Amino acid sequence: MQWDIIASVLNKNDTIALLPTGGGKSVCFQLPALAIDGLCIVVTPLIALMKDQVMQLNKKGISATAIHSGMKRREIDIAIGNSIQKKEKFLYLSPERLQTEMLLAKVHLMNVGLIAIDEAHCISQWGYDFRPAYLKIASLTELIPEVPIIALTATATHKVVLDIGDKLLLQKPTFFKKSFERKNIAYMVLQEENKMGRMLKIARTIKGSGIVYVRNRRLTQEISHFFNQNGIISSYYHAGLTTDIRDVRQQEWISNQTQIMVCTNAFGMGIDKPDVRFVIHYSAPDCIENYFQEAGRAGRDEQKAYAVLLYERSDRYDLESQVEASFPPIHEIKRVYQGLSNFFQVAVGVAPEKSFDFDINEFCSTYNMRAGMVFNAMKLLERDGMIALTEEINMPSRIKFLVNKNALYDFQVYHFKYDEFVKLLLRSYGGIFDNYVNINETELARRGQLKKEEVLDYLKKLDGFKILNYLPQKSIPQLHFTALRKDAKSINLSNEVYIDRKVLALKKMEAILNYAESNTSCRNLLLLNYFEEQDAKKCGHCDVCILEKKVALSNLDVQTMSEKIIAILQKEPITVLQLIENFKQFKEDEAFEVLHWLQEINQVEEREGLLYVAKKIS
């Protein structure tokens, strides 16, 4: 379907593409953008994914830059300037940046050939992750109405798709929807009190890489430690770790040095690892959309993979408490907003251009508030378009030369002690005169045979001389006021943001609980019906379908047939057809059913066309 979508964009049609996780959304706008004259503006709320795509494009020699929260004014000015001067092919924007008049005032100076809206469900009030900042996209499209738009999402119902077209002011959009069915994934819900023991059994039985999703950062470390104690090499990942640590752990997992990554939902965006054999949810997610997206990171190579949700009755209580906590009383939300305004000294009627470093612990200590309540109140303020909070910023250090090459040469001549270090920077990083580039001080120290402290000193001194601008690494969230600061007493949270959103959250919670607690409907059918695929068929390999087959097979002499199959395969591996030849006294389809069941319960495996007795690991 990718080519059909690309052809639609090349024909300058407004296009909506609904592709499941792993369906290759990015190529649907990146490829036509390269064929179309002009700049491609990409709006996405996922800063981690934004940075990853910019890096990947730059590696391929394609000019791309990004503007998002946490960037300095000078960086933003340079990115906009380069886009106007046709030095960039892709300009990635976070939605809150569309709310700045400075950017919108200069869009008409850019030669824009395509607008791509990623995670387009965020623009719909009926989407699971509605963001008011996305509504500003309409202002962008009104400024350049002749430019075609492609809106992409991995999770949207028909109601949401219609709302996307309406909010984006699309003109008779061409709509593409790929089936959400992933035939190679076996969805399992296991009712389990001993979740640790069950995970260990799964990791020992299913060969290959795995992901374990948990609800909080503390659990990532505890479960990873448990795996390592039991001989399974694992690591953990969450947004609170530094960029360097996360990059190393991600790379070790991708290169199979680590078998299992235990993580929060901060892990996964932009991770292109095709051979993930299982995804386990230790904690129940808050909605079907998130579960489907995370489970969908398994089996992208289209080989057999498993998506396992471990569930017990207490998970219902945990989810209900979580949803309730997500909607603090309105007077508490107002108190948080007033506190933020005072904390950053933002006067009524002002909307600061800059972002603020936000330490939630310091804020809570100052105003005697609970961190959980503050976080949830801020998420509601964000949905109402009053603030934007970048939870996972971890901006690496960046530098840019402020002088031209001739002036830099003169500086090196007159300040010889900096000559070797300047040459080291020029050897290590390209484009350093035109853009801010990410640097790694530790790597620079290794390359230059220096101590890290010496590298830091050189960078600070050169910054002081105004030779370059050095922006040290940040690993703290950024807060941005996206609207004029109001008096807290005058804040009116609309029904859409508060009551309606709470009702929607409860409905989505009930949908995931129904999925987890049902034991009579095929898991694949439940998921596909949720996404309005009404003609879906049973998968045949989820836990419910396997149980149905087991019951259906009970009328056959399953025990006898199973024992005979195992005995034959213990002598030597043979093909399926050779095996069936040994069961002429039974119906052929019955023998196939028993064989398939033995494969499903990991008693028999097939490799290179031959059947083997599966190896057991105790």
DRENSE-81435 format. One line per field, with one value per residue (C-alpha): residue number from 1; residue in one letter; x, y, z. Coordinates in nm, 2 decimals, decimal comma. Example, Ala and Ser with C-alpha at 12.3 -4.5 7.8 and 13.67 -1.06 7.14 Angstrom:
BEGIN
pos c(1/2)
code c(a/s)
c1 c(1,23/1,37)
c2 c(-0,45/-0,11)
c3 c(0,78/0,71)
This chain:
BEGIN
pos c(1/2/3/4/5/6/7/8/9/10/11/12/13/14/15/16/17/18/19/20/21/22/23/24/25/26/27/28/29/30/31/32/33/34/35/36/37/38/39/40/41/42/43/44/45/46/47/48/49/50/51/52/53/54/55/56/57/58/59/60/61/62/63/64/65/66/67/68/69/70/71/72/73/74/75/76/77/78/79/80/81/82/83/84/85/86/87/88/89/90/91/92/93/94/95/96/97/98/99/100/101/102/103/104/105/106/107/108/109/110/111/112/113/114/115/116/117/118/119/120/121/122/123/124/125/126/127/128/129/130/131/132/133/134/135/136/137/138/139/140/141/142/143/144/145/146/147/148/149/150/151/152/153/154/155/156/157/158/159/160/161/162/163/164/165/166/167/168/169/170/171/172/173/174/175/176/177/178/179/180/181/182/183/184/185/186/187/188/189/190/191/192/193/194/195/196/197/198/199/200/201/202/203/204/205/206/207/208/209/210/211/212/213/214/215/216/217/218/219/220/221/222/223/224/225/226/227/228/229/230/231/232/233/234/235/236/237/238/239/240/241/242/243/244/245/246/247/248/249/250/251/252/253/254/255/256/257/258/259/260/261/262/263/264/265/266/267/268/269/270/271/272/273/274/275/276/277/278/279/280/281/282/283/284/285/286/287/288/289/290/291/292/293/294/295/296/297/298/299/300/301/302/303/304/305/306/307/308/309/310/311/312/313/314/315/316/317/318/319/320/321/322/323/324/325/326/327/328/329/330/331/332/333/334/335/336/337/338/339/340/341/342/343/344/345/346/347/348/349/350/351/352/353/354/355/356/357/358/359/360/361/362/363/364/365/366/367/368/369/370/371/372/373/374/375/376/377/378/379/380/381/382/383/384/385/386/387/388/389/390/391/392/393/394/395/396/397/398/399/400/401/402/403/404/405/406/407/408/409/410/411/412/413/414/415/416/417/418/419/420/421/422/423/424/425/426/427/428/429/430/431/432/433/434/435/436/437/438/439/440/441/442/443/444/445/446/447/448/449/450/451/452/453/454/455/456/457/458/459/460/461/462/463/464/465/466/467/468/469/470/471/472/473/474/475/476/477/478/479/480/481/482/483/484/485/486/487/488/489/490/491/492/493/494/495/496/497/498/499/500/501/502/503/504/505/506/507/508/509/510/511/512/513/514/515/516/517/518/519/520/521/522/523/524/525/526/527/528/529/530/531/532/533/534/535/536/537/538/539/540/541/542/543/544/545/546/547/548/549/550/551/552/553/554/555/556/557/558/559/560/561/562/563/564/565/566/567/568/569/570/571/572/573/574/575/576/577/578/579/580/581/582/583/584/585/586/587/588/589/590/591/592/593/594/595/596/597/598/599/600/601/602/603/604/605/606/607/608/609/610/611/612/613/614/615/616/617/618)
code c(m/q/w/d/i/i/a/s/v/l/n/k/n/d/t/i/a/l/l/p/t/g/g/g/k/s/v/c/f/q/l/p/a/l/a/i/d/g/l/c/i/v/v/t/p/l/i/a/l/m/k/d/q/v/m/q/l/n/k/k/g/i/s/a/t/a/i/h/s/g/m/k/r/r/e/i/d/i/a/i/g/n/s/i/q/k/k/e/k/f/l/y/l/s/p/e/r/l/q/t/e/m/l/l/a/k/v/h/l/m/n/v/g/l/i/a/i/d/e/a/h/c/i/s/q/w/g/y/d/f/r/p/a/y/l/k/i/a/s/l/t/e/l/i/p/e/v/p/i/i/a/l/t/a/t/a/t/h/k/v/v/l/d/i/g/d/k/l/l/l/q/k/p/t/f/f/k/k/s/f/e/r/k/n/i/a/y/m/v/l/q/e/e/n/k/m/g/r/m/l/k/i/a/r/t/i/k/g/s/g/i/v/y/v/r/n/r/r/l/t/q/e/i/s/h/f/f/n/q/n/g/i/i/s/s/y/y/h/a/g/l/t/t/d/i/r/d/v/r/q/q/e/w/i/s/n/q/t/q/i/m/v/c/t/n/a/f/g/m/g/i/d/k/p/d/v/r/f/v/i/h/y/s/a/p/d/c/i/e/n/y/f/q/e/a/g/r/a/g/r/d/e/q/k/a/y/a/v/l/l/y/e/r/s/d/r/y/d/l/e/s/q/v/e/a/s/f/p/p/i/h/e/i/k/r/v/y/q/g/l/s/n/f/f/q/v/a/v/g/v/a/p/e/k/s/f/d/f/d/i/n/e/f/c/s/t/y/n/m/r/a/g/m/v/f/n/a/m/k/l/l/e/r/d/g/m/i/a/l/t/e/e/i/n/m/p/s/r/i/k/f/l/v/n/k/n/a/l/y/d/f/q/v/y/h/f/k/y/d/e/f/v/k/l/l/l/r/s/y/g/g/i/f/d/n/y/v/n/i/n/e/t/e/l/a/r/r/g/q/l/k/k/e/e/v/l/d/y/l/k/k/l/d/g/f/k/i/l/n/y/l/p/q/k/s/i/p/q/l/h/f/t/a/l/r/k/d/a/k/s/i/n/l/s/n/e/v/y/i/d/r/k/v/l/a/l/k/k/m/e/a/i/l/n/y/a/e/s/n/t/s/c/r/n/l/l/l/l/n/y/f/e/e/q/d/a/k/k/c/g/h/c/d/v/c/i/l/e/k/k/v/a/l/s/n/l/d/v/q/t/m/s/e/k/i/i/a/i/l/q/k/e/p/i/t/v/l/q/l/i/e/n/f/k/q/f/k/e/d/e/a/f/e/v/l/h/w/l/q/e/i/n/q/v/e/e/r/e/g/l/l/y/v/a/k/k/i/s)
c1 c(0,00/0,30/0,33/-0,04/0,00/0,32/0,14/-0,15/0,09/0,29/-0,05/-0,08/-0,39/-0,46/-0,41/-0,49/-0,30/-0,39/-0,11/-0,05/0,27/0,56/0,37/0,64/0,47/0,78/0,87/0,52/0,61/0,99/1,01/0,76/0,92/1,25/1,07/0,87/1,04/1,06/1,07/0,88/0,74/0,68/0,47/0,52/0,48/0,75/1,07/1,27/1,14/1,20/1,56/1,60/1,46/1,67/1,98/1,89/1,82/2,15/2,34/2,20/2,32/1,97/1,95/1,70/1,66/1,41/1,25/1,11/1,09/1,42/1,60/1,75/1,62/1,94/1,90/1,55/1,64/1,91/1,68/1,41/1,68/1,82/1,47/1,40/1,74/1,65/1,94/1,70/1,48/1,29/1,19/1,05/0,83/0,68/0,31/0,36/0,61/0,32/0,17/0,46/0,38/0,75/0,74/0,40/0,51/0,80/0,63/0,53/0,90/0,98/0,93/0,71/0,62/0,46/0,32/0,33/0,13/0,26/0,05/-0,25/-0,49/-0,36/-0,57/-0,90/-1,08/-1,19/-0,83/-0,66/-0,39/-0,56/-0,33/-0,47/-0,14/-0,22/-0,52/-0,27/-0,18/-0,49/-0,32/-0,02/-0,23/-0,43/-0,11/0,00/-0,33/-0,20/0,05/-0,07/-0,10/-0,04/-0,18/-0,05/-0,15/-0,12/-0,43/-0,76/-1,13/-1,35/-1,48/-1,13/-1,03/-1,33/-1,23/-0,87/-0,99/-1,22/-0,96/-0,69/-0,93/-0,84/-1,00/-1,16/-0,87/-0,78/-0,80/-0,59/-0,63/-0,42/-0,55/-0,44/-0,41/-0,06/-0,10/0,24/0,18/0,02/-0,17/-0,18/-0,34/-0,22/-0,40/-0,10/-0,02/0,34/0,43/0,81/0,81/0,60/0,82/1,13/0,96/0,87/1,22/1,37/1,12/1,11/1,44/1,54/1,50/1,22/1,07/0,90/0,68/0,61/0,43/0,70/1,08/1,14/1,00/1,23/1,54/1,38/1,27/1,60/1,79/1,56/1,63/2,01/2,01/1,84/2,09/1,89/2,09/1,87/1,89/1,64/1,54/1,33/1,32/1,51/1,84/2,09/2,11/2,45/2,33/2,01/2,19/2,44/2,16/1,95/2,25/2,34/1,98/1,96/2,29/2,17/2,43/2,13/1,83/1,56/1,49/1,27/1,13/0,85/0,67/0,96/1,12/1,02/0,95/1,17/1,33/1,36/1,45/1,27/1,36/1,18/1,03/0,82/0,67/0,55/0,33/0,39/0,16/-0,17/-0,16/-0,43/-0,59/-0,61/-0,42/-0,11/-0,12/-0,15/0,13/0,37/0,28/0,32/0,70/0,72/0,77/0,83/1,03/0,70/0,83/0,64/0,63/0,43/0,25/0,18/-0,03/0,02/-0,30/-0,45/-0,76/-0,56/-0,46/-0,82/-0,80/-0,46/-0,59/-0,91/-0,69/-0,46/-0,74/-0,90/-0,56/-0,52/-0,81/-0,73/-1,00/-1,03/-0,92/-0,59/-0,53/-0,57/-0,34/-0,07/-0,11/-0,07/0,23/0,40/0,34/0,49/0,78/0,89/0,78/0,55/0,32/-0,05/-0,09/0,26/0,35/0,73/0,91/1,17/1,13/1,21/1,40/1,15/1,25/0,92/1,08/1,20/0,86/0,67/0,90/0,85/0,47/0,41/0,24/0,24/0,44/0,18/-0,10/0,12/0,21/-0,15/-0,27/0,00/-0,11/-0,47/-0,33/-0,14/-0,45/-0,62/-0,34/-0,20/0,14/0,36/0,57/0,85/0,88/1,17/1,41/1,77/1,91/2,27/2,54/2,54/2,78/2,79/3,07/2,98/3,26/3,33/3,62/3,86/3,80/3,84/4,18/4,29/4,19/4,39/4,70/4,68/4,56/4,78/4,69/4,34/4,45/4,46/4,12/3,96/4,10/3,96/3,61/3,64/3,75/3,47/3,16/3,03/2,79/2,92/2,93/2,57/2,38/2,40/2,54/2,52/2,85/2,97/3,24/3,35/3,40/3,59/3,82/3,89/3,96/4,19/4,36/4,24/4,06/3,69/3,76/4,00/3,74/3,48/3,73/3,82/3,45/3,37/3,67/3,59/3,23/3,37/3,57/3,25/3,42/3,14/2,82/2,84/2,51/2,58/2,36/2,03/1,85/1,57/1,21/1,13/0,82/0,68/0,38/0,19/-0,08/-0,10/-0,07/-0,41/-0,52/-0,57/-0,92/-1,03/-0,93/-1,23/-1,15/-1,40/-1,61/-1,41/-1,09/-1,22/-1,55/-1,56/-1,19/-1,24/-1,54/-1,33/-1,05/-1,28/-1,43/-1,08/-0,98/-1,29/-1,19/-0,85/-0,99/-1,25/-0,97/-0,78/-1,07/-1,24/-1,17/-1,42/-1,33/-1,03/-0,77/-0,71/-1,08/-1,12/-0,83/-0,95/-1,31/-1,20/-1,04/-1,36/-1,25/-1,57/-1,49/-1,19/-1,15/-1,02/-0,64/-0,62/-0,31/-0,40/-0,46/-0,83/-0,81/-0,55/-0,79/-1,08/-0,86/-0,76/-1,13/-1,21/-0,92/-1,03/-1,27/-0,97/-0,71/-0,48/-0,26/-0,19/-0,12/0,10/0,31/0,36/0,46/0,72/0,85/0,89/1,07/1,30/1,45/1,52/1,38/1,15/0,92/0,55/0,44/0,67/0,52/0,16/0,24/0,27/-0,10/-0,30/-0,54/-0,65/-0,80/-0,52/-0,67/-0,68/-0,31/-0,24/-0,45/-0,25/0,08/-0,02/-0,12/0,21/0,39/0,17/0,26/0,63/0,66/0,75/0,94/1,01/1,35/1,44/1,15/1,21/1,02/1,21/1,12/1,16/1,45/1,35/1,53/1,46)
c2 c(0,00/0,23/0,29/0,38/0,63/0,78/0,80/0,99/1,24/1,28/1,36/1,64/1,49/1,55/1,21/1,03/0,70/0,46/0,21/-0,01/0,00/-0,12/-0,04/0,19/0,53/0,75/0,64/0,74/1,11/1,10/0,94/1,17/1,47/1,40/1,39/1,71/2,05/2,24/2,18/1,91/2,03/1,73/1,79/1,52/1,52/1,26/1,44/1,11/1,00/1,34/1,34/0,99/1,06/1,38/1,18/0,90/1,15/1,33/1,00/0,94/1,29/1,44/1,78/1,79/1,99/2,01/2,27/2,17/2,26/2,28/2,46/2,81/3,11/3,13/2,76/2,82/3,13/2,93/2,64/2,88/3,07/2,76/2,65/2,98/2,97/2,62/2,46/2,20/1,94/1,84/2,07/1,87/2,07/1,98/2,09/2,35/2,54/2,60/2,82/3,07/3,37/3,40/3,07/3,12/3,46/3,32/3,01/3,19/3,27/2,90/2,71/2,44/2,15/1,90/1,90/1,57/1,53/1,23/1,08/1,26/1,11/1,38/1,64/1,47/1,52/1,15/1,03/0,86/1,13/1,46/1,76/2,11/2,23/2,02/2,24/2,52/2,31/2,46/2,80/2,66/2,51/2,83/3,02/2,79/2,64/2,51/2,27/1,90/1,74/1,38/1,28/0,95/0,75/0,40/0,40/0,56/0,47/0,59/0,87/0,99/0,97/1,20/1,44/1,45/1,55/1,82/1,97/1,98/2,14/1,87/1,90/1,56/1,36/1,02/0,77/0,45/0,19/-0,11/-0,40/-0,40/-0,78/-0,92/-1,28/-1,38/-1,25/-1,49/-1,27/-1,42/-1,32/-1,53/-1,50/-1,51/-1,42/-1,52/-1,28/-1,30/-1,68/-1,68/-1,42/-1,62/-1,93/-1,74/-1,60/-1,95/-2,10/-1,85/-1,79/-1,44/-1,08/-0,96/-0,64/-0,63/-0,32/-0,21/0,09/0,27/0,32/0,13/-0,19/-0,17/-0,20/-0,47/-0,70/-0,65/-0,75/-1,06/-1,17/-1,12/-1,32/-1,61/-1,62/-1,41/-1,11/-0,80/-0,43/-0,15/0,17/0,47/0,85/0,93/0,78/1,00/1,01/0,83/0,54/0,50/0,50/0,24/0,01/0,05/-0,04/-0,34/-0,47/-0,41/-0,59/-0,89/-0,84/-0,80/-1,04/-0,85/-0,48/-0,40/-0,06/0,20/0,32/0,57/0,28/0,18/0,49/0,48/0,14/-0,06/-0,41/-0,67/-0,98/-0,92/-1,26/-1,15/-0,85/-0,90/-0,65/-0,70/-0,41/-0,37/-0,06/0,21/0,16/-0,08/0,18/0,18/-0,20/-0,26/-0,02/-0,17/-0,53/-0,45/-0,41/-0,79/-0,99/-0,71/-0,96/-1,14/-1,45/-1,61/-1,38/-1,35/-1,06/-1,16/-0,97/-1,09/-1,02/-1,06/-0,92/-0,66/-0,50/-0,38/-0,19/-0,05/0,08/0,22/0,41/0,53/0,68/0,84/0,99/1,13/1,37/1,58/1,81/2,14/2,35/2,15/2,21/2,58/2,57/2,40/2,66/2,94/2,77/2,73/3,10/3,21/2,96/3,09/3,45/3,47/3,78/3,78/3,85/3,72/3,42/3,37/3,26/3,06/2,72/2,66/2,38/2,21/2,01/1,86/1,76/2,12/2,26/2,01/2,09/2,46/2,45/2,13/1,94/1,57/1,49/1,25/1,51/1,79/1,57/1,48/1,84/1,95/1,70/1,84/2,20/2,08/1,93/2,26/2,43/2,64/2,48/2,22/1,98/1,78/1,48/1,33/1,59/1,46/1,70/1,62/1,89/2,11/2,35/2,59/2,82/3,18/3,30/3,21/3,00/3,29/3,44/3,10/3,06/3,40/3,30/2,97/3,16/3,41/3,16/2,86/2,66/2,61/2,51/2,13/2,13/2,34/2,10/1,81/1,97/2,02/1,66/1,52/1,71/1,84/2,13/2,30/2,65/2,63/2,45/2,34/1,99/1,73/1,65/1,40/1,53/1,19/1,08/1,40/1,33/0,98/1,10/1,39/1,18/1,44/1,43/1,51/1,80/1,95/1,92/2,10/2,37/2,42/2,44/2,69/2,91/2,91/3,00/3,29/3,41/3,41/3,17/2,91/2,87/2,57/2,44/2,17/1,86/1,88/1,58/1,77/1,82/2,16/2,36/2,60/2,84/2,81/3,07/3,41/3,35/3,38/3,46/3,11/3,21/3,28/2,94/2,75/2,39/2,30/1,98/1,86/1,87/1,75/1,56/1,43/1,33/1,14/0,96/0,87/0,75/0,53/0,38/0,30/0,15/-0,08/-0,19/-0,30/-0,47/-0,65/-0,77/-0,90/-1,06/-1,22/-1,59/-1,68/-1,44/-1,47/-1,20/-1,11/-1,06/-0,84/-0,61/-0,59/-0,53/-0,24/-0,09/-0,15/-0,44/-0,62/-0,90/-1,03/-1,40/-1,60/-1,62/-1,98/-1,93/-1,69/-1,85/-1,86/-2,03/-2,28/-2,37/-2,41/-2,65/-2,84/-2,90/-2,99/-3,23/-3,40/-3,62/-3,75/-3,99/-3,69/-3,86/-4,15/-3,93/-3,69/-3,97/-4,13/-3,80/-3,73/-4,09/-4,06/-3,72/-3,84/-4,09/-3,84/-3,50/-3,55/-3,33/-3,28/-3,49/-3,78/-3,75/-3,76/-4,08/-4,25/-4,17/-4,33/-4,48/-4,12/-3,85/-3,63/-3,31/-3,46/-3,54/-3,19/-3,05/-3,25/-3,15/-2,78/-2,80/-2,96/-2,67/-2,41/-2,55/-2,57/-2,95/-2,96/-2,70/-2,67/-2,56/-2,54/-2,76/-3,04/-3,12/-3,16/-3,23/-2,89/-2,85/-2,79/-2,56/-2,62)
c3 c(0,00/0,04/-0,33/-0,37/-0,09/-0,24/-0,58/-0,42/-0,27/-0,59/-0,76/-0,51/-0,34/0,03/0,18/0,50/0,56/0,84/0,87/1,17/1,38/1,17/0,85/0,72/0,76/0,73/0,38/0,26/0,31/0,29/-0,06/-0,23/-0,05/-0,22/-0,56/-0,50/-0,54/-0,21/0,17/0,35/0,68/0,92/1,23/1,50/1,88/1,94/2,00/2,03/1,69/1,54/1,65/1,52/1,18/1,14/1,23/0,98/0,70/0,76/0,76/0,41/0,30/0,31/0,47/0,77/1,08/1,37/1,59/1,93/2,29/2,47/2,18/2,23/2,03/1,83/1,72/1,61/1,42/1,23/1,15/1,02/0,82/0,66/0,57/0,40/0,22/0,08/0,27/0,42/0,26/0,58/0,87/1,16/1,40/1,74/1,75/2,03/1,80/1,56/1,82/1,80/1,57/1,48/1,29/1,13/1,01/0,81/0,67/0,35/0,29/0,27/-0,06/0,10/-0,13/0,12/0,47/0,66/0,99/1,18/1,47/1,31/1,56/1,81/1,63/1,71/2,03/1,99/1,96/2,25/2,27/2,18/2,18/2,15/2,00/1,69/1,62/1,52/1,21/1,05/1,07/0,89/0,61/0,57/0,51/0,22/0,10/-0,23/-0,06/-0,04/0,30/0,41/0,75/0,90/1,20/1,34/1,55/1,46/1,44/1,15/1,38/1,44/1,07/0,98/1,25/1,12/0,77/0,92/1,16/0,89/0,64/0,39/0,04/-0,06/0,09/-0,05/0,23/0,26/0,53/0,57/0,78/1,14/1,13/1,21/1,12/1,25/1,60/1,86/2,11/2,46/2,78/3,08/3,41/3,64/4,00/3,97/3,69/3,75/3,72/3,41/3,24/3,31/3,16/2,85/2,81/2,84/2,60/2,32/2,16/2,05/2,15/2,38/2,53/2,87/2,93/3,28/3,44/3,63/3,63/3,96/3,81/3,51/3,73/3,96/3,67/3,48/3,79/3,83/3,47/3,51/3,84/3,66/3,37/3,11/2,99/3,02/3,06/3,15/2,99/3,09/3,03/3,35/3,22/3,05/2,67/2,67/2,88/2,69/2,35/2,47/2,61/2,30/2,08/2,29/2,26/1,88/1,83/2,04/2,32/2,55/2,50/2,69/2,74/3,04/2,99/3,03/2,72/2,66/2,47/2,12/1,92/1,61/1,71/1,39/1,51/1,29/1,49/1,82/1,91/2,21/2,38/2,73/2,92/3,29/3,36/3,17/2,95/2,98/2,63/2,33/2,11/2,33/2,37/2,00/1,92/2,18/2,10/1,73/1,79/1,78/1,46/1,21/1,00/0,96/1,14/1,43/1,74/2,06/2,24/2,60/2,85/3,21/3,40/3,74/3,90/4,10/3,76/3,72/4,05/3,95/3,62/3,77/4,03/3,76/3,55/3,86/3,95/3,60/3,66/3,98/4,11/3,92/4,22/4,23/3,86/3,91/4,21/4,00/3,72/3,97/4,12/3,78/3,69/4,02/4,00/3,67/3,74/3,44/3,46/3,37/2,99/2,90/2,69/2,72/2,40/2,59/2,75/3,12/3,28/3,50/3,80/3,93/4,27/4,33/4,23/4,46/4,75/4,70/4,70/4,91/4,64/4,54/4,23/4,08/4,12/3,97/3,67/3,60/3,64/3,40/3,14/3,16/3,13/2,83/2,67/2,72/2,53/2,81/2,86/2,69/2,89/2,72/2,95/2,77/2,64/2,71/2,46/2,38/2,38/2,07/1,92/1,62/1,50/1,52/1,29/0,93/0,82/0,75/1,09/1,25/1,08/1,21/1,56/1,53/1,42/1,71/1,97/1,89/2,20/2,06/1,72/1,77/1,94/1,67/1,41/1,62/1,60/1,23/1,17/1,39/1,28/0,94/0,89/1,20/1,04/0,92/1,19/1,56/1,56/1,84/2,00/2,25/2,49/2,60/2,24/2,16/2,46/2,33/1,98/2,09/2,37/2,62/2,95/2,94/3,18/2,92/2,64/2,86/2,94/2,57/2,47/2,74/2,66/2,28/2,38/2,59/2,29/2,08/1,84/1,89/2,09/2,32/2,47/2,73/2,75/2,92/3,07/3,24/3,11/2,95/3,02/2,77/2,82/2,49/2,56/2,74/3,11/3,27/3,63/3,78/3,91/3,55/3,41/3,28/3,19/2,93/2,94/2,64/2,84/3,17/3,19/2,83/2,84/3,17/3,02/2,71/2,93/3,13/2,80/2,67/3,01/3,00/2,64/2,75/3,06/2,84/2,62/2,92/3,10/2,80/2,76/2,49/2,20/1,97/2,08/1,72/1,66/1,97/1,86/1,50/1,59/1,82/1,51/1,32/1,10/1,10/0,85/1,05/1,11/1,40/1,41/1,52/1,74/2,03/2,38/2,32/1,98/2,11/2,40/2,15/1,94/2,24/2,33/1,97/1,96/2,29/2,09/1,89/2,02/2,08/2,34/2,11/1,81/2,01/2,15/1,81/1,65/1,92/1,90/1,52/1,54/1,81/1,57/1,30/1,17/0,87/0,65/0,73/0,44/0,55/0,90/0,77/0,58/0,93/1,01/0,73/0,99/1,08/0,86/0,72/0,86/1,21/1,20/1,08/1,37/1,63/1,47/1,46/1,83/1,92/1,75/1,92/2,27/2,17/2,17/1,80/1,59/1,22/1,08/0,72/0,62/0,87/1,19/1,52/1,88/2,04/2,28/2,63/2,87/3,23)
